[in-house]
Amino acid sequence: AQGYTIVKTAEEFINAISDSSVSNKKIILMNDISLKDFKDLQSVDFEGEINGNGFFLANYTSKNGPLFNNVTNSTIKNLGVKNFQVEGFGALALMMTNTDIENVYVGDSTVTVNSVMYFAGGIAAGFKGGTVSNVVVNNVDIVSKNSSDPNIYIAATGGLFGAASEADISNTSVLNSSIPIWPTSNEYYSGSILGVATGNVNLNNVSTNVYKNVSDFIGFETEAS
């Protein structure tokens, strides 16, 4: 683990991702880590690498959005995520840019929509630039905090990401998950992989099994402007 910050406890993990003195972080897990004692943290920006080393991050609950705000120029690999209950945009992050996700499992989690959001996804709201490979999203539900409230909705919802561009997605599955169907109009899109794709998105060997009658991998696809 040369060059990595070794993480064995929840406190070490939170400190490592939050350390503002290190601009390009390299973190490796050496244990399964439960975040049950760290609730409602403020989302942090992240740049670098998280190598789960085959271990899980588990049991995170937040009313303040996902663990990560903007993930940029990063690699997230060999990581399991389970039992994340997040009010916000995605189980892991708001936005991922120039980031590669490989050998990652996200399961048994819920993303709750509590306001008007433009994008929401099982992993993150948005993804721009990068690859997603060998990823499984299983039993991840995107739900409305109050389904009768017309002021709570998402413009684009996807099993992986609400919106994506410049993305290569391969050998990836979204299984046993539910994605909300918002009021039918030209302004709401739901897809089992992506809500909206805005140019240069390639899907290869993807599969889905989602509830709520979302039959298309991509809710709406447009060329980048």
Secondary structure, DSSP 8 states (H G I E B T S, - for coil): -TTSEEE-SHHHHHHHHH-TT-SSEEEEESS-EE-TT--S---EEEEEEEE-TT-EEEEEEESS--SEEEEEEEEEEEEEEEEEEEESS-SSEEEEEEEEEEEEEEEEEEEEE-SEEEEEESSEEEEEEEEEEEEEEEEEEEEES-TT-TT-EEEEEESSEEEEEEEEEEEEEEEEEE-----SSTT-EEESSEEEEES-EEEEEEEEEEETT---SEEEEE---
